């Protein structure tokens, strides 16, 4: 399967951001990137700039000597043709099947998936003609990355802004992997991520330091392996990949309900969330006023989501849990594996500078039901995510 990435730049002010998208993809290991520049695109970013960044001369002209028929060979086959940004004009050409320059001709010839990132003035974006063209493209199977709303170069506010480079790169990577077909294609994964927040009164809550970073890494790793990923998102600062379905929750009870409701369809369930073990027995309706006395809060235990899942689905679904510990990580991870009837527990050390909540790396141990343990002294959460996916994939092979 061809994995070639072709990025096309049409003539919108956001074209300058496309250089950042290419850099982001290169950072992620995609070295071979081809580019197409439309005439107007090259007014915003020059072929010299694009060529210097990719190390390849961009395609600009259908009739360029020495590159005859390249509008076909470039995109037959290809892993993805991504038009970033896509102007109202190029969307109209694509929707109408007009082939009067290199990009519009290559689009018609393309046998791989196509992504467009519309970016333009809000009124142009909302114009019935553009709305109609985007709807037509969606109908034709083109992936559309909706623009962000915000302050635009033309001085107006509204939808039309091209999303940040990281988000565009996420989408390109996801579509590319989908096209190639991953080992977990057709599998459904449910991930609970982040922390929970238990209200005391209308102003205060009990929460924890979970950022959701590990859950984000897992969502990405599972999705890039071809799985259909849904995330139940608790508290924390992480931004999850736009291509995963997301439901936001606050309390442990809400997380329990959201996970259980979505659990039936899932083949794999990952409890990466730091769920509160206790919640206030009563929530005060009015703000608690201070006084000189010490304050005693009465807390009641919350339900254990993973344990509930283990009781219901042991042997029927793959269940992955975490054990956040300040000591004896392997021992506690083994205990939790048995108690919660999970297939895999990721034990990780918390409360040290290079492992735990909000940190990029983790000191982890993967404990499996068959007794295998794998220790990772210091590993990025992204890499750990890939190891976890690898283990889960092997478990599925055994079940099959
Ligand atoms: N978990 C859960 N529901 C809870 C508490 C925890 O589903 N109410 C899950 C976590 O998402 C994690 C695993 O259980 O996958 C272990 O969580 P952890 O906080 O490490 O341990 P606890 O079971 O809460 O036990 P303790 O706090 O005593 O270590």
Boltz pocket constraint, residues with backbone or C-beta under 6 A from the ligand:
constraints:
  - pocket:
      binder: B
      contacts: [[A, 252], [A, 271], [A, 272], [A, 273], [A, 274], [A, 275], [A, 276], [A, 277], [A, 302], [A, 303], [A, 304], [A, 305], [A, 306], [A, 307], [A, 320], [A, 321], [A, 322], [A, 323], [A, 324], [A, 325], [A, 336]]
      max_distance: 6.0
